[in-house]
Amino acid sequence: MITFLLWIILFIVCWPIALLALILYPIVWVLLIPFRILGFAVDGVLGLIKGIFLLPARMLRSSH
């Protein structure tokens, strides 16, 4: 909602830039999808490594 209100303000102030932003936003969003997927993959791998390193501590803590 805030993004829409900011776009309306931009449209009132400078409509050519607002229309250009409206056209380019979906293109930029599609171009950034691979980086989002890469971010999820890196986050998953780092979580797995963290889990492997913290497993001995968890096992020692649960035995007491």
MODELLER restraints for C-alpha pairs under 7 A, 6 or more apart:
rsr = mdl.restraints
at = mdl.atoms
rsr.add(forms.Gaussian(group=physical.xy_distance, feature=features.Distance(at['CA:7:A'], at['CA:18:A']), mean=6.55, stdev=0.5))
rsr.add(forms.Gaussian(group=physical.xy_distance, feature=features.Distance(at['CA:10:A'], at['CA:18:A']), mean=5.74, stdev=0.5))
rsr.add(forms.Gaussian(group=physical.xy_distance, feature=features.Distance(at['CA:11:A'], at['CA:18:A']), mean=5.03, stdev=0.5))
